[in-house]
Amino acid sequence: MVPPPQPAAASIHSPPSPQYTQQFLSNVLSQRGPSSLPYSEDVKWLIRQHLVSLIDTCPSLQPRTATFIHNDGRTVNLLQSNGTVPMVYLDATYNIPVIIWLMESYPRQSPLVFVNPTRDMVIKDSHPFVNSSGIVSIPYLTNWVYPSSNLVELTRNLSHFFSRDPPLYTRRNPNPNPHPPPGTSFSSSGSTRPAIPPRVYPPSPYVSGSGGGRDPSEVFKRDAIDDLVVKLHSDIEGLGKAREADMEGLFSAQGVLRCREEELRRGVKEMLDEKEGLEQQLQMVLMNADVLEGWVRDNEAKVKKIGNVNVDVAFELCDSLSKQILDCTASDLAMEDVIYSLDKAIQEGAIPFDQYLRNVRLLSREQFIHRATASKVKASQMQAQVSHMASRLSQYALS
């Protein structure tokens, strides 16, 4: 019976200092011009925070810039995290080499994750989360939610799913010791890479044998932990979606508040403009009041000397047309007052209705005559003024 595969842990190089890494990220994300990275300016700070948090959690995944080639042949300079993700397999911790590409739309869209096997490794056929090209597809990537999703949770999910089913195995090795102990490291092209077990799949944990069976209690414990992790991951995704919905609601409320702020600003501006206009009108009224008060003071002594003034003889009309229009206007207003008094009398029942109609008809006819006469007199006055102005213009022309 072939024993279960035992992956070998990769040796760990000392990573660069956090200060050096943070300085590197600040430099590459602040570049401008043709050499700038194609990320949106409003998310560059968030990208830096994601990578710094990832280094703190998993120091082996160091950031760097590299050229990415799209399927259509386009090349673009992008950030990537290149290193290993730890996984637990048969109670031992091993490392899976991966490359995490931060695409142009990151972090609004999920990154692109590749398993990066060395020359002596091979990708497991029909793996549920890794295709033959090495592209990783796990639920956390397909359900990526901006801005709650991040690289730290991504690596934790990668570790979880790789522990359930390792994606890499070492090729068949004719050496007598094909399964090195967990402390052994393998080197390829000058860089240390984790060795992955040969493509010999472990027996089912639910079948016990006379020689190589596993402890049922350990199997039950591991399955319970896996189920708990899956449920926890589902709960975290639910919480992330709920928080995303809450943030959308807050953004909508913020938009409404901004609109109301603009309305209030416009209202305050209109009130200030109206206040300024009213102050100007007040100044004008005060000035006119001062002028009138001055006129009254100047003429008060004259009025006392004159005594009682007859209004009818106080003003003298300059011509017959003015006297005629004054008489017509006075008669019109007098008849208007009489008609108003008749309306009050009929409402109070002081006169019969037929007498009211007869008087109103007579007064209305006479009022119409006076109004028509006043209109003709005004036209005559206007014609006289025009003729007078024309004669004056002709005199100026002759002179």
KEMI-40036 format. One record per residue (C-alpha): residue in one letter; chain; x, y, z. Coordinates in Angstrom, 3 decimals. Layout:
N
+------+------+----------+----------+----------+
| code | unit |        X |        Y |        Z |
+------+------+----------+----------+----------+
|    A |    A |        X |        Y |        Z |
...
+------+------+----------+----------+----------+
//
This chain:
399
+------+------+----------+----------+----------+
| code | unit |        X |        Y |        Z |
+------+------+----------+----------+----------+
|    M |    A |    0.000 |    0.000 |    0.000 |
|    V |    A |    1.382 |    3.378 |   -0.967 |
|    P |    A |    1.588 |    5.719 |    2.037 |
|    P |    A |   -0.108 |    9.137 |    1.867 |
|    P |    A |    2.009 |   11.847 |    0.207 |
|    Q |    A |    4.001 |   14.107 |    2.479 |
|    P |    A |    4.784 |   17.550 |    1.046 |
|    A |    A |    8.063 |   19.082 |    2.021 |
|    A |    A |    8.264 |   22.544 |    3.514 |
|    A |    A |   10.187 |   25.188 |    1.633 |
|    S |    A |   13.093 |   26.917 |    3.280 |
|    I |    A |   12.373 |   30.575 |    4.063 |
|    H |    A |   14.645 |   33.382 |    2.957 |
|    S |    A |   14.738 |   36.413 |    5.191 |
|    P |    A |   12.290 |   38.922 |    3.591 |
|    P |    A |   13.165 |   42.582 |    3.123 |
|    S |    A |   12.506 |   44.880 |    6.038 |
|    P |    A |    8.979 |   46.327 |    6.311 |
|    Q |    A |   10.402 |   49.834 |    5.938 |
|    Y |    A |   12.069 |   48.918 |    2.653 |
|    T |    A |    8.860 |   47.318 |    1.336 |
|    Q |    A |    6.715 |   50.281 |    2.338 |
|    Q |    A |    9.171 |   52.670 |    0.700 |
|    F |    A |    9.121 |   50.559 |   -2.462 |
|    L |    A |    5.313 |   50.647 |   -2.589 |
|    S |    A |    5.217 |   54.379 |   -1.962 |
|    N |    A |    7.689 |   54.982 |   -4.797 |
|    V |    A |    6.015 |   52.826 |   -7.448 |
|    L |    A |    2.491 |   54.012 |   -6.602 |
|    S |    A |    3.489 |   57.690 |   -6.667 |
|    Q |    A |    5.162 |   57.570 |  -10.088 |
|    R |    A |    3.646 |   59.741 |  -12.829 |
|    G |    A |    3.933 |   59.791 |  -16.580 |
|    P |    A |    4.580 |   56.815 |  -18.879 |
|    S |    A |    6.129 |   54.743 |  -16.071 |
|    S |    A |    3.140 |   55.098 |  -13.730 |
|    L |    A |    1.100 |   52.047 |  -12.786 |
|    P |    A |   -2.390 |   51.870 |  -14.375 |
|    Y |    A |   -4.346 |   52.013 |  -11.103 |
|    S |    A |   -6.947 |   54.629 |  -10.292 |
|    E |    A |   -5.603 |   57.473 |   -8.152 |
|    D |    A |   -8.413 |   57.208 |   -5.595 |
|    V |    A |   -7.524 |   53.587 |   -4.717 |
|    K |    A |   -3.714 |   53.656 |   -4.728 |
|    W |    A |   -3.590 |   54.273 |   -0.984 |
|    L |    A |   -5.941 |   51.301 |   -0.422 |
|    I |    A |   -3.727 |   49.087 |   -2.656 |
|    R |    A |   -0.708 |   50.046 |   -0.568 |
|    Q |    A |   -2.561 |   49.194 |    2.634 |
|    H |    A |   -3.635 |   45.800 |    1.241 |
|    L |    A |   -0.060 |   44.889 |    0.323 |
|    V |    A |    1.402 |   46.099 |    3.622 |
|    S |    A |   -1.184 |   44.074 |    5.565 |
|    L |    A |   -0.425 |   41.046 |    3.387 |
|    I |    A |    3.310 |   41.300 |    4.132 |
|    D |    A |    2.614 |   41.564 |    7.868 |
|    T |    A |    0.471 |   38.413 |    7.711 |
|    C |    A |    2.434 |   36.430 |    5.134 |
|    P |    A |    6.018 |   37.782 |    4.772 |
|    S |    A |    6.862 |   35.336 |    1.988 |
|    L |    A |    4.524 |   37.156 |   -0.446 |
|    Q |    A |    6.720 |   40.099 |   -1.354 |
|    P |    A |    5.406 |   42.788 |   -3.740 |
|    R |    A |    7.146 |   43.742 |   -6.958 |
|    T |    A |    6.344 |   45.101 |  -10.405 |
|    A |    A |    6.335 |   42.917 |  -13.507 |
|    T |    A |    5.031 |   42.925 |  -17.066 |
|    F |    A |    1.687 |   41.189 |  -17.596 |
|    I |    A |    0.675 |   40.024 |  -21.081 |
|    H |    A |   -3.059 |   39.987 |  -21.826 |
|    N |    A |   -4.704 |   37.441 |  -24.111 |
|    D |    A |   -4.908 |   40.046 |  -26.882 |
|    G |    A |   -1.155 |   40.685 |  -26.733 |
|    R |    A |   -1.272 |   43.915 |  -24.735 |
|    T |    A |    1.473 |   44.340 |  -22.156 |
|    V |    A |    1.118 |   46.363 |  -18.985 |
|    N |    A |    3.283 |   46.935 |  -15.936 |
|    L |    A |    1.429 |   45.707 |  -12.822 |
|    L |    A |    2.023 |   44.932 |   -9.160 |
|    Q |    A |    2.228 |   41.338 |   -8.055 |
|    S |    A |    2.865 |   39.409 |   -4.850 |
|    N |    A |    5.232 |   36.549 |   -5.544 |
|    G |    A |    5.919 |   33.926 |   -2.900 |
|    T |    A |    4.341 |   31.010 |   -1.094 |
|    V |    A |    1.076 |   30.397 |    0.729 |
|    P |    A |    1.214 |   28.026 |    3.716 |
|    M |    A |   -1.077 |   25.026 |    3.913 |
|    V |    A |   -1.607 |   22.293 |    6.489 |
|    Y |    A |   -1.559 |   18.757 |    5.151 |
|    L |    A |   -1.645 |   15.699 |    7.409 |
|    D |    A |   -0.825 |   17.803 |   10.476 |
|    A |    A |    2.246 |   19.379 |    8.846 |
|    T |    A |    2.655 |   22.861 |    7.333 |
|    Y |    A |    3.882 |   23.194 |    3.736 |
|    N |    A |    4.074 |   26.048 |    1.219 |
|    I |    A |    2.472 |   26.429 |   -2.215 |
|    P |    A |    4.232 |   28.861 |   -4.634 |
|    V |    A |    1.768 |   31.394 |   -6.033 |
|    I |    A |    1.712 |   34.700 |   -7.910 |
|    I |    A |   -1.034 |   37.202 |   -7.108 |
|    W |    A |   -1.446 |   39.764 |   -9.910 |
|    L |    A |   -3.175 |   43.033 |   -9.051 |
|    M |    A |   -4.980 |   43.809 |  -12.312 |
|    E |    A |   -5.769 |   47.317 |  -13.586 |
|    S |    A |   -9.245 |   47.311 |  -12.010 |
|    Y |    A |   -8.020 |   46.203 |   -8.565 |
|    P |    A |   -9.375 |   46.514 |   -5.848 |
|    R |    A |  -12.819 |   47.008 |   -7.372 |
|    Q |    A |  -12.301 |   43.665 |   -9.137 |
|    S |    A |  -10.602 |   40.564 |   -7.775 |
|    P |    A |   -6.900 |   39.886 |   -8.413 |
|    L |    A |   -5.657 |   37.116 |  -10.707 |
|    V |    A |   -4.017 |   34.245 |   -8.802 |
|    F |    A |   -1.700 |   31.669 |  -10.373 |
|    V |    A |   -0.165 |   28.579 |   -8.855 |
|    N |    A |    3.503 |   28.799 |   -9.842 |
|    P |    A |    4.972 |   25.273 |   -9.968 |
|    T |    A |    8.715 |   24.756 |  -10.366 |
|    R |    A |   10.263 |   22.380 |  -12.957 |
|    D |    A |    9.931 |   19.375 |  -10.664 |
|    M |    A |    6.267 |   20.070 |   -9.844 |
|    V |    A |    3.074 |   19.346 |  -11.717 |
|    I |    A |   -0.503 |   20.597 |  -11.257 |
|    K |    A |   -2.993 |   17.994 |  -10.138 |
|    D |    A |   -5.407 |   16.967 |  -12.894 |
|    S |    A |   -9.074 |   17.999 |  -12.524 |
|    H |    A |   -8.378 |   20.028 |   -9.434 |
|    P |    A |  -11.587 |   21.761 |   -8.267 |
|    F |    A |   -9.926 |   25.148 |   -7.739 |
|    V |    A |   -6.875 |   25.184 |  -10.076 |
|    N |    A |   -7.042 |   24.586 |  -13.833 |
|    S |    A |   -4.289 |   23.160 |  -15.997 |
|    S |    A |   -2.862 |   26.648 |  -16.662 |
|    G |    A |   -2.449 |   27.280 |  -12.939 |
|    I |    A |   -5.270 |   29.843 |  -12.640 |
|    V |    A |   -6.894 |   29.677 |   -9.216 |
|    S |    A |  -10.669 |   30.028 |   -8.845 |
|    I |    A |  -12.007 |   29.860 |   -5.294 |
|    P |    A |  -15.299 |   31.246 |   -3.934 |
|    Y |    A |  -13.566 |   34.223 |   -2.325 |
|    L |    A |  -12.343 |   35.387 |   -5.749 |
|    T |    A |  -15.654 |   34.836 |   -7.527 |
|    N |    A |  -17.539 |   36.583 |   -4.700 |
|    W |    A |  -15.079 |   39.480 |   -4.398 |
|    V |    A |  -16.776 |   42.517 |   -2.817 |
|    Y |    A |  -15.249 |   46.006 |   -2.898 |
|    P |    A |  -14.098 |   47.497 |   -0.523 |
|    S |    A |  -14.380 |   44.763 |    2.136 |
|    S |    A |  -12.438 |   42.041 |    0.289 |
|    N |    A |   -8.651 |   42.138 |    0.703 |
|    L |    A |   -5.465 |   40.149 |    0.103 |
|    V |    A |   -5.092 |   38.902 |    3.686 |
|    E |    A |   -8.453 |   37.123 |    3.605 |
|    L |    A |   -7.613 |   35.864 |    0.106 |
|    T |    A |   -4.431 |   34.124 |    1.319 |
|    R |    A |   -6.298 |   32.613 |    4.247 |
|    N |    A |   -8.873 |   31.188 |    1.869 |
|    L |    A |   -6.131 |   29.922 |   -0.444 |
|    S |    A |   -4.479 |   28.187 |    2.506 |
|    H |    A |   -7.784 |   26.648 |    3.553 |
|    F |    A |   -8.725 |   25.244 |    0.142 |
|    F |    A |   -5.166 |   24.097 |   -0.670 |
|    S |    A |   -5.123 |   22.233 |    2.666 |
|    R |    A |   -8.288 |   20.394 |    1.673 |
|    D |    A |   -6.846 |   19.371 |   -1.700 |
|    P |    A |   -3.166 |   20.173 |   -2.515 |
|    P |    A |   -2.919 |   21.448 |   -6.102 |
|    L |    A |    0.758 |   20.512 |   -6.750 |
|    Y |    A |    2.737 |   17.258 |   -6.674 |
|    T |    A |    6.322 |   16.450 |   -7.451 |
|    R |    A |    7.075 |   14.369 |  -10.510 |
|    R |    A |    8.009 |   10.733 |  -10.198 |
|    N |    A |   11.601 |   10.556 |   -8.959 |
|    P |    A |   13.782 |    7.475 |   -9.567 |
|    N |    A |   15.795 |    8.293 |   -6.424 |
|    P |    A |   15.375 |    5.768 |   -3.640 |
|    N |    A |   13.961 |    8.403 |   -1.262 |
|    P |    A |   11.084 |   10.047 |   -3.215 |
|    H |    A |    9.436 |   11.455 |   -0.086 |
|    P |    A |   11.830 |   13.785 |    1.729 |
|    P |    A |   11.144 |   14.689 |    5.307 |
|    P |    A |    9.247 |   17.905 |    6.084 |
|    G |    A |   12.405 |   19.872 |    6.871 |
|    T |    A |   13.999 |   19.283 |    3.447 |
|    S |    A |   14.043 |   22.125 |    0.930 |
|    F |    A |   14.478 |   21.937 |   -2.822 |
|    S |    A |   16.210 |   24.495 |   -4.987 |
|    S |    A |   15.550 |   25.258 |   -8.644 |
|    S |    A |   17.476 |   27.834 |  -10.698 |
|    G |    A |   19.025 |   29.365 |   -7.639 |
|    S |    A |   15.718 |   29.984 |   -5.723 |
|    T |    A |   14.260 |   27.749 |   -3.048 |
|    R |    A |   10.834 |   26.310 |   -3.839 |
|    P |    A |    8.609 |   24.056 |   -1.746 |
|    A |    A |    8.590 |   20.428 |   -2.742 |
|    I |    A |    5.114 |   18.988 |   -3.237 |
|    P |    A |    4.307 |   15.298 |   -2.838 |
|    P |    A |    4.215 |   12.984 |   -5.850 |
|    R |    A |    0.938 |   12.468 |   -7.612 |
|    V |    A |   -0.229 |    9.667 |   -5.397 |
|    Y |    A |   -3.582 |   10.555 |   -3.908 |
|    P |    A |   -4.275 |    9.693 |   -0.280 |
|    P |    A |   -6.837 |    7.039 |    0.537 |
|    S |    A |  -10.279 |    8.098 |    1.641 |
|    P |    A |  -10.280 |    9.162 |    5.306 |
|    Y |    A |  -13.515 |    7.270 |    5.851 |
|    V |    A |  -12.011 |    3.859 |    4.910 |
|    S |    A |   -9.748 |    2.214 |    7.477 |
|    G |    A |   -7.227 |   -0.493 |    6.544 |
|    S |    A |   -5.205 |   -2.973 |    8.482 |
|    G |    A |   -1.966 |   -1.050 |    7.930 |
|    G |    A |   -2.352 |    2.538 |    6.728 |
|    G |    A |   -5.764 |    3.565 |    8.078 |
|    R |    A |   -6.282 |    6.895 |    9.779 |
|    D |    A |   -7.708 |    7.481 |   13.219 |
|    P |    A |  -11.516 |    8.016 |   12.850 |
|    S |    A |  -11.465 |   10.598 |   15.638 |
|    E |    A |   -8.825 |   12.605 |   13.790 |
|    V |    A |  -10.843 |   12.342 |   10.580 |
|    F |    A |  -13.988 |   13.497 |   12.352 |
|    K |    A |  -12.083 |   16.344 |   13.997 |
|    R |    A |  -10.579 |   17.510 |   10.688 |
|    D |    A |  -13.923 |   17.307 |    8.877 |
|    A |    A |  -15.601 |   19.247 |   11.657 |
|    I |    A |  -12.916 |   21.930 |   11.440 |
|    D |    A |  -13.323 |   22.087 |    7.643 |
|    D |    A |  -17.092 |   22.466 |    7.960 |
|    L |    A |  -16.642 |   25.134 |   10.597 |
|    V |    A |  -14.203 |   27.020 |    8.387 |
|    V |    A |  -16.590 |   26.827 |    5.413 |
|    K |    A |  -19.490 |   28.087 |    7.529 |
|    L |    A |  -17.302 |   30.824 |    8.961 |
|    H |    A |  -16.257 |   31.833 |    5.458 |
|    S |    A |  -19.923 |   31.929 |    4.402 |
|    D |    A |  -20.801 |   34.053 |    7.420 |
|    I |    A |  -17.937 |   36.430 |    6.661 |
|    E |    A |  -19.141 |   36.770 |    3.069 |
|    G |    A |  -22.672 |   37.459 |    4.314 |
|    L |    A |  -21.395 |   40.071 |    6.722 |
|    G |    A |  -19.304 |   41.601 |    3.953 |
|    K |    A |  -22.331 |   41.858 |    1.659 |
|    A |    A |  -24.428 |   43.315 |    4.482 |
|    R |    A |  -21.741 |   45.874 |    5.213 |
|    E |    A |  -21.518 |   46.669 |    1.508 |
|    A |    A |  -25.286 |   47.255 |    1.436 |
|    D |    A |  -25.004 |   49.465 |    4.528 |
|    M |    A |  -22.235 |   51.454 |    2.871 |
|    E |    A |  -24.332 |   51.877 |   -0.261 |
|    G |    A |  -27.163 |   53.152 |    1.913 |
|    L |    A |  -24.807 |   55.564 |    3.653 |
|    F |    A |  -23.467 |   56.765 |    0.305 |
|    S |    A |  -27.054 |   57.366 |   -0.886 |
|    A |    A |  -27.862 |   59.255 |    2.305 |
|    Q |    A |  -24.675 |   61.261 |    1.868 |
|    G |    A |  -25.753 |   62.186 |   -1.669 |
|    V |    A |  -29.169 |   63.323 |   -0.399 |
|    L |    A |  -27.527 |   65.365 |    2.357 |
|    R |    A |  -25.211 |   66.993 |   -0.170 |
|    C |    A |  -28.203 |   67.954 |   -2.339 |
|    R |    A |  -29.924 |   69.431 |    0.694 |
|    E |    A |  -26.731 |   71.260 |    1.596 |
|    E |    A |  -26.692 |   72.830 |   -1.857 |
|    E |    A |  -30.363 |   73.808 |   -1.501 |
|    L |    A |  -29.676 |   75.376 |    1.891 |
|    R |    A |  -26.712 |   77.278 |    0.501 |
|    R |    A |  -28.836 |   78.606 |   -2.354 |
|    G |    A |  -31.601 |   79.555 |    0.100 |
|    V |    A |  -29.159 |   81.357 |    2.387 |
|    K |    A |  -27.678 |   83.214 |   -0.595 |
|    E |    A |  -31.146 |   84.256 |   -1.787 |
|    M |    A |  -32.053 |   85.484 |    1.709 |
|    L |    A |  -28.808 |   87.432 |    1.945 |
|    D |    A |  -29.461 |   89.010 |   -1.462 |
|    E |    A |  -33.025 |   89.847 |   -0.417 |
|    K |    A |  -31.752 |   91.319 |    2.863 |
|    E |    A |  -29.291 |   93.481 |    0.944 |
|    G |    A |  -32.060 |   94.673 |   -1.378 |
|    L |    A |  -34.354 |   95.482 |    1.562 |
|    E |    A |  -31.553 |   97.416 |    3.271 |
|    Q |    A |  -31.076 |   99.468 |    0.114 |
|    Q |    A |  -34.826 |  100.153 |   -0.067 |
|    L |    A |  -34.801 |  101.111 |    3.618 |
|    Q |    A |  -31.988 |  103.574 |    2.986 |
|    M |    A |  -33.992 |  105.062 |    0.103 |
|    V |    A |  -37.125 |  105.364 |    2.269 |
|    L |    A |  -35.140 |  107.021 |    5.052 |
|    M |    A |  -33.646 |  109.474 |    2.579 |
|    N |    A |  -37.109 |  110.326 |    1.174 |
|    A |    A |  -38.460 |  110.697 |    4.696 |
|    D |    A |  -35.682 |  113.142 |    5.508 |
|    V |    A |  -36.491 |  115.138 |    2.353 |
|    L |    A |  -40.221 |  115.256 |    3.206 |
|    E |    A |  -39.556 |  116.224 |    6.795 |
|    G |    A |  -37.302 |  119.003 |    5.576 |
|    W |    A |  -40.006 |  120.227 |    3.167 |
|    V |    A |  -42.596 |  120.200 |    5.951 |
|    R |    A |  -40.304 |  122.197 |    8.231 |
|    D |    A |  -39.623 |  124.731 |    5.498 |
|    N |    A |  -43.305 |  125.195 |    4.601 |
|    E |    A |  -44.894 |  124.905 |    8.034 |
|    A |    A |  -44.400 |  128.603 |    8.742 |
|    K |    A |  -45.890 |  129.538 |    5.365 |
|    V |    A |  -49.025 |  127.500 |    6.063 |
|    K |    A |  -49.508 |  129.236 |    9.409 |
|    K |    A |  -49.281 |  132.640 |    7.734 |
|    I |    A |  -51.776 |  131.720 |    5.002 |
|    G |    A |  -54.309 |  130.278 |    7.457 |
|    N |    A |  -57.170 |  128.122 |    6.168 |
|    V |    A |  -56.633 |  127.198 |    2.520 |
|    N |    A |  -59.527 |  126.492 |    0.147 |
|    V |    A |  -58.531 |  123.461 |   -1.871 |
|    D |    A |  -60.746 |  124.470 |   -4.775 |
|    V |    A |  -58.909 |  127.737 |   -5.258 |
|    A |    A |  -55.459 |  126.533 |   -4.175 |
|    F |    A |  -54.672 |  125.176 |   -7.633 |
|    E |    A |  -55.222 |  127.059 |  -10.880 |
|    L |    A |  -55.633 |  125.210 |  -14.135 |
|    C |    A |  -53.508 |  126.371 |  -17.031 |
|    D |    A |  -56.061 |  125.803 |  -19.866 |
|    S |    A |  -59.654 |  124.822 |  -20.616 |
|    L |    A |  -58.757 |  121.233 |  -21.528 |
|    S |    A |  -57.209 |  120.674 |  -18.106 |
|    K |    A |  -60.310 |  122.152 |  -16.401 |
|    Q |    A |  -62.568 |  119.909 |  -18.507 |
|    I |    A |  -60.628 |  116.739 |  -17.723 |
|    L |    A |  -60.607 |  117.647 |  -14.016 |
|    D |    A |  -64.407 |  118.108 |  -14.031 |
|    C |    A |  -64.912 |  114.773 |  -15.893 |
|    T |    A |  -62.635 |  112.883 |  -13.500 |
|    A |    A |  -64.347 |  114.404 |  -10.442 |
|    S |    A |  -67.805 |  113.526 |  -11.784 |
|    D |    A |  -66.656 |  109.964 |  -12.617 |
|    L |    A |  -65.334 |  109.383 |   -9.088 |
|    A |    A |  -68.449 |  110.972 |   -7.522 |
|    M |    A |  -70.720 |  108.619 |   -9.470 |
|    E |    A |  -68.516 |  105.687 |   -8.460 |
|    D |    A |  -69.100 |  106.631 |   -4.824 |
|    V |    A |  -72.870 |  106.923 |   -5.372 |
|    I |    A |  -73.024 |  103.475 |   -7.027 |
|    Y |    A |  -71.060 |  102.017 |   -4.104 |
|    S |    A |  -73.551 |  103.600 |   -1.653 |
|    L |    A |  -76.478 |  102.157 |   -3.645 |
|    D |    A |  -74.825 |   98.679 |   -3.439 |
|    K |    A |  -74.633 |   98.993 |    0.332 |
|    A |    A |  -78.250 |  100.210 |    0.504 |
|    I |    A |  -79.628 |   97.293 |   -1.533 |
|    Q |    A |  -77.672 |   94.839 |    0.619 |
|    E |    A |  -79.176 |   96.324 |    3.748 |
|    G |    A |  -82.711 |   96.483 |    2.205 |
|    A |    A |  -82.952 |  100.259 |    2.438 |
|    I |    A |  -84.297 |  100.747 |   -1.123 |
|    P |    A |  -86.397 |   98.595 |   -3.444 |
|    F |    A |  -84.592 |   96.518 |   -6.033 |
|    D |    A |  -86.282 |   98.133 |   -9.074 |
|    Q |    A |  -85.350 |  101.602 |   -7.846 |
|    Y |    A |  -81.764 |  100.395 |   -7.360 |
|    L |    A |  -81.579 |   99.106 |  -10.933 |
|    R |    A |  -83.064 |  102.313 |  -12.381 |
|    N |    A |  -80.627 |  104.574 |  -10.534 |
|    V |    A |  -77.601 |  102.408 |  -11.323 |
|    R |    A |  -78.534 |  102.377 |  -15.017 |
|    L |    A |  -78.832 |  106.179 |  -15.136 |
|    L |    A |  -75.625 |  106.748 |  -13.196 |
|    S |    A |  -73.690 |  104.236 |  -15.301 |
|    R |    A |  -74.781 |  105.936 |  -18.519 |
|    E |    A |  -73.726 |  109.357 |  -17.232 |
|    Q |    A |  -70.448 |  107.903 |  -15.866 |
|    F |    A |  -69.697 |  106.417 |  -19.278 |
|    I |    A |  -70.209 |  109.836 |  -20.897 |
|    H |    A |  -67.807 |  111.506 |  -18.485 |
|    R |    A |  -65.176 |  108.772 |  -19.010 |
|    A |    A |  -65.464 |  108.999 |  -22.796 |
|    T |    A |  -65.154 |  112.789 |  -22.616 |
|    A |    A |  -62.053 |  112.508 |  -20.399 |
|    S |    A |  -60.495 |  110.063 |  -22.849 |
|    K |    A |  -61.077 |  112.447 |  -25.786 |
|    V |    A |  -59.679 |  115.366 |  -23.794 |
|    K |    A |  -56.537 |  113.373 |  -22.968 |
|    A |    A |  -56.089 |  112.591 |  -26.655 |
|    S |    A |  -56.492 |  116.272 |  -27.518 |
|    Q |    A |  -53.938 |  117.241 |  -24.876 |
|    M |    A |  -51.488 |  114.678 |  -26.240 |
|    Q |    A |  -52.007 |  115.992 |  -29.794 |
|    A |    A |  -51.465 |  119.548 |  -28.606 |
|    Q |    A |  -48.220 |  118.571 |  -26.857 |
|    V |    A |  -46.970 |  116.811 |  -29.984 |
|    S |    A |  -47.781 |  119.838 |  -32.149 |
|    H |    A |  -46.062 |  122.152 |  -29.693 |
|    M |    A |  -42.926 |  119.967 |  -29.677 |
|    A |    A |  -42.960 |  119.818 |  -33.498 |
|    S |    A |  -43.181 |  123.606 |  -33.757 |
|    R |    A |  -40.267 |  123.983 |  -31.364 |
|    L |    A |  -38.197 |  121.496 |  -33.376 |
|    S |    A |  -38.989 |  123.394 |  -36.599 |
|    Q |    A |  -37.838 |  126.611 |  -34.964 |
|    Y |    A |  -34.566 |  124.970 |  -33.912 |
|    A |    A |  -34.147 |  123.674 |  -37.467 |
|    L |    A |  -34.669 |  127.106 |  -39.027 |
|    S |    A |  -32.266 |  128.730 |  -36.599 |
+------+------+----------+----------+----------+
//
